Amino acid sequence: MSLQTHEYDFAADALFLDFDGTLVNLAPEPESVVPAPDLIEMLQQVQTRANGALAVVSGRPVAQLDHYLAPLRLPAAGVHGLERRDASGRLVQLAAPATDPLMERLASFVARHPGLLLEPKRGALALHYRKAPHLEQACIEAMNYAVSKVGSHVDARAPGFTVLRGKMVVEAKAALADKGDAIAAFMREAPFAGRRPVFVGDDVTDEAGFNWVQTLGGGLGVKIGEGESRAQMRLDNPAALHQWLEQALRVASRG
C-alpha cells in the first residue's frame, strides 16, 4: 500500500530512516552519493516537529552519516547497529571482530576483477559490485567462503560474522546486532519511548528493522522501491520520501 501523509503523526510517532537508497539515491561508489540540496533543512524541520524523535539507522558508520548530514548530528545507528549515538550524544560501540582477515582473503579476488570495491568498516566489510553486476554470484560465494574460513579463527570474546546481501553489495558484519536491535534500543530511551516507531528503508538489510517495528514495536515499516518486503507500506524512491515528509510538514504547520 502507498503511504499517505495522514498516516504519520509528528507528536505520536518516532521516525527512523535508512540512508542510502532511502534519504539519498544510490551511487556507483559509496563516497559519491549526493544529498538533495534541501535535505538538511527538511530533516531539521522534521526533528523539531517530532521533538527530537528522529534517527538515522544505516549500514554506514555514524561518522560518515555526520559528514553527509552536516551540520546535523542526529541520533544515529551505524554499521547495522554495531554503533549507536543516542539523543544525548553518547556513542556506544558494541564488540566486533577485526575485518583484516576477511580483507586478506578477498583482496586477490577483488584484484582479479575490475569494478569491484571493498569497503572496510569497524566490524563489517562490504563487497560492492555495482560496476560489475555480472559478478553477483561470484561475490556472494567469495564472501561466504571468506567468512567460513575466518570464522574458526575469530576471537571467542567477539561475535562472529554473518553475511548480508543488499543492492549490488554483499556484506559481512558482526552477528551481534541488526537494525531491529538498534531501533529497539532507541525506543527504550527519550525522546522515542512511548511513541509508535516508523522505519523507512529500501534494502534487504532493512528487513530486520521492518520486522521489529511491525511485530514487536506496534509500528509501521515503509519500503522504498520494488521487491518483496515485510513492510506494510511503500514509496517509490527517495524523492517520494522527501515529498511525503514535506507534505507532512505542511499539514503539521496548518494544524
C-alpha positions as CSV (number, residue, x, y, z in Angstrom):
1,M,0.0,0.0,0.0
2,S,1.2,3.5,-0.7
3,L,2.0,5.7,2.3
4,Q,-0.3,8.7,2.9
5,T,0.6,11.9,4.8
6,H,-2.1,11.3,7.3
7,E,-0.5,8.1,8.4
8,Y,2.3,9.9,10.2
9,D,1.9,11.9,13.4
10,F,4.8,14.1,14.5
11,A,3.5,14.2,18.0
12,A,2.9,10.5,18.4
13,D,5.4,8.7,16.1
14,A,9.2,8.1,16.2
15,L,10.8,8.2,12.7
16,F,13.8,6.0,11.8
17,L,15.3,6.5,8.3
18,D,17.8,4.4,6.4
19,F,20.4,6.5,4.4
20,D,21.5,5.0,1.1
21,G,18.6,4.4,-1.3
22,T,16.2,6.0,1.2
23,L,17.3,9.5,2.1
24,V,19.7,9.7,-0.9
25,N,19.8,7.9,-4.2
26,L,22.2,5.0,-4.6
27,A,25.5,5.9,-6.3
28,P,28.1,3.8,-8.2
29,E,30.5,4.2,-5.2
30,P,29.6,4.8,-1.6
31,E,31.5,8.1,-1.4
32,S,29.9,9.6,-4.4
33,V,26.3,10.0,-3.0
34,V,24.9,13.5,-3.3
35,P,22.2,14.5,-0.8
36,A,19.5,16.7,-2.3
37,P,20.0,20.4,-1.6
38,D,17.1,20.8,0.7
39,L,17.5,17.5,2.6
40,I,19.3,19.0,5.7
41,E,16.8,21.8,6.2
42,M,13.9,19.3,5.8
43,L,15.4,16.9,8.4
44,Q,15.9,19.8,10.8
45,Q,12.3,20.7,10.5
46,V,11.2,17.1,11.0
47,Q,13.4,16.8,14.1
48,T,11.9,20.0,15.6
49,R,8.3,18.9,14.8
50,A,8.9,15.4,16.3
51,N,10.5,16.9,19.4
52,G,13.7,15.1,18.6
53,A,12.2,11.7,17.8
54,L,14.1,11.2,14.5
55,A,17.1,8.9,13.9
56,V,19.1,7.6,11.0
57,V,19.7,3.8,11.0
58,S,22.2,2.8,8.4
59,G,24.9,0.3,7.3
60,R,27.3,3.3,7.1
61,P,29.4,4.3,10.1
62,V,28.0,7.1,12.2
63,A,31.0,9.4,11.2
64,Q,30.0,9.0,7.5
65,L,26.4,9.9,8.2
66,D,27.6,13.0,10.1
67,H,29.7,14.0,7.1
68,Y,26.8,13.9,4.6
69,L,24.3,15.4,7.0
70,A,26.4,18.2,8.5
71,P,25.8,20.4,10.4
72,L,23.1,18.0,11.7
73,R,24.2,15.4,14.3
74,L,21.1,13.3,14.6
75,P,20.7,10.3,16.8
76,A,22.1,7.5,14.6
77,A,22.8,3.8,14.4
78,G,25.7,2.8,12.2
79,V,27.1,-0.4,10.8
80,H,23.7,-2.1,11.2
81,G,23.6,-1.3,14.9
82,L,27.1,-2.0,15.9
83,E,27.5,1.6,16.9
84,R,24.8,3.9,18.1
85,R,24.6,7.5,19.2
86,D,21.6,8.3,21.4
87,A,19.7,11.6,21.6
88,S,22.1,12.9,24.3
89,G,25.1,12.4,22.0
90,R,26.5,9.4,23.8
91,L,28.1,6.9,21.4
92,V,28.0,3.2,22.2
93,Q,30.1,0.7,20.2
94,L,29.5,-3.0,20.5
95,A,32.3,-5.5,20.5
96,A,33.2,-6.5,16.9
97,P,35.7,-8.8,15.3
98,A,38.5,-7.4,13.2
99,T,37.9,-7.4,9.4
100,D,41.6,-7.7,8.4
101,P,41.4,-11.5,7.9
102,L,38.5,-11.0,5.6
103,M,40.3,-8.3,3.7
104,E,43.2,-10.6,3.2
105,R,41.1,-13.4,1.9
106,L,39.2,-11.2,-0.5
107,A,42.0,-9.0,-1.8
108,S,43.2,-11.3,-4.5
109,F,39.6,-11.9,-5.7
110,V,38.9,-8.2,-6.0
111,A,42.2,-7.5,-7.7
112,R,41.3,-10.1,-10.4
113,H,38.0,-8.3,-11.2
114,P,38.0,-4.7,-12.2
115,G,34.9,-2.8,-11.0
116,L,34.7,-4.5,-7.5
117,L,35.2,-2.4,-4.4
118,L,36.0,-3.5,-0.8
119,E,34.7,-1.1,1.8
120,P,36.1,-1.8,5.3
121,K,34.2,-0.7,8.4
122,R,34.5,-1.3,12.1
123,G,33.1,-4.8,12.5
124,A,32.0,-5.1,8.9
125,L,33.3,-5.5,5.3
126,A,31.2,-4.6,2.2
127,L,32.0,-6.0,-1.2
128,H,30.4,-3.7,-3.8
129,Y,29.7,-5.0,-7.4
130,R,27.6,-2.1,-8.8
131,K,30.1,-1.6,-11.6
132,A,30.3,-5.3,-12.3
133,P,26.7,-6.7,-11.8
134,H,27.6,-9.9,-13.7
135,L,29.8,-10.9,-10.8
136,E,27.0,-11.0,-8.2
137,Q,27.0,-14.7,-7.7
138,A,30.8,-14.9,-7.6
139,C,30.9,-12.1,-5.0
140,I,28.4,-13.9,-2.8
141,E,30.3,-17.1,-3.0
142,A,33.6,-15.4,-2.3
143,M,32.2,-13.6,0.8
144,N,30.6,-16.7,2.1
145,Y,33.9,-18.7,1.6
146,A,35.9,-15.9,3.3
147,V,33.6,-15.8,6.3
148,S,33.6,-19.6,6.7
149,K,37.4,-19.7,6.7
150,V,37.8,-16.8,9.1
151,G,35.1,-17.9,11.4
152,S,37.2,-20.6,13.2
153,H,39.9,-18.0,14.0
154,V,37.7,-15.2,15.4
155,D,38.4,-14.2,19.0
156,A,36.0,-16.0,21.3
157,R,35.3,-12.8,23.1
158,A,34.0,-11.1,20.0
159,P,31.0,-12.1,17.8
160,G,31.4,-13.9,14.6
161,F,30.3,-12.6,11.2
162,T,27.1,-13.0,9.3
163,V,26.6,-12.4,5.6
164,L,24.0,-9.8,4.3
165,R,23.0,-9.4,0.7
166,G,22.0,-5.9,-0.4
167,K,21.6,-3.9,-3.6
168,M,24.7,-4.6,-5.6
169,V,26.6,-5.4,-2.4
170,V,27.3,-8.4,-0.2
171,E,28.5,-7.6,3.3
172,A,30.0,-9.5,6.3
173,K,29.1,-7.9,9.6
174,A,29.4,-8.8,13.2
175,A,26.5,-11.1,14.1
176,L,25.9,-9.3,17.4
177,A,23.3,-6.7,16.2
178,D,21.0,-5.6,13.4
179,K,18.8,-2.6,12.6
180,G,15.9,-4.0,14.5
181,D,18.0,-4.2,17.7
182,A,19.2,-0.6,17.1
183,I,15.6,0.7,16.8
184,A,14.6,-1.3,19.9
185,A,17.4,0.4,21.8
186,F,16.3,3.9,20.7
187,M,12.7,3.0,21.7
188,R,13.7,2.4,25.3
189,E,15.0,6.0,25.6
190,A,13.7,9.5,25.4
191,P,12.5,11.1,23.2
192,F,11.5,7.9,21.3
193,A,10.0,5.9,24.2
194,G,6.2,5.8,24.2
195,R,5.8,6.6,20.6
196,R,4.9,4.5,17.6
197,P,8.0,3.5,15.6
198,V,8.0,4.2,11.8
199,F,11.0,2.8,9.9
200,V,11.7,3.7,6.3
201,G,14.3,1.6,4.3
202,D,14.9,0.3,0.8
203,D,17.0,-2.9,1.0
204,V,17.2,-6.5,2.3
205,T,19.3,-5.2,5.2
206,D,16.3,-3.2,6.4
207,E,14.0,-6.2,6.8
208,A,15.2,-6.7,10.4
209,G,14.0,-3.2,11.1
210,F,10.7,-3.7,9.4
211,N,10.2,-6.9,11.3
212,W,10.8,-5.3,14.7
213,V,8.7,-2.2,14.3
214,Q,5.7,-4.1,13.0
215,T,5.8,-7.2,15.2
216,L,7.3,-6.0,18.4
217,G,7.0,-2.2,18.3
218,G,3.4,-1.9,17.1
219,G,4.6,0.4,14.4
220,L,4.9,0.7,10.6
221,G,7.5,-0.3,8.0
222,V,7.9,1.6,4.8
223,K,9.7,0.1,1.9
224,I,11.3,2.4,-0.7
225,G,11.2,0.9,-4.2
226,E,10.3,-2.6,-5.5
227,G,11.0,-6.0,-4.2
228,E,9.5,-8.4,-1.7
229,S,9.3,-7.0,1.8
230,R,7.7,-7.3,5.2
231,A,7.0,-3.6,5.2
232,Q,3.3,-2.7,5.1
233,M,3.7,0.5,3.1
234,R,5.5,1.6,0.0
235,L,7.1,4.7,-1.5
236,D,8.6,4.7,-5.0
237,N,12.0,6.3,-4.4
238,P,13.9,8.8,-2.2
239,A,12.2,11.7,-4.0
240,A,8.8,10.3,-3.0
241,L,10.0,10.1,0.7
242,H,11.1,13.7,0.5
243,Q,7.8,14.7,-0.9
244,W,5.9,12.7,1.8
245,L,7.9,14.4,4.6
246,E,7.4,17.9,3.0
247,Q,3.7,17.3,2.8
248,A,3.6,16.0,6.4
249,L,5.4,19.2,7.5
250,R,2.9,21.4,5.6
251,V,-0.1,19.6,7.2
252,A,1.5,19.9,10.7
253,S,2.2,23.6,10.2
254,R,-1.5,24.2,9.3
255,G,-2.6,22.3,12.5
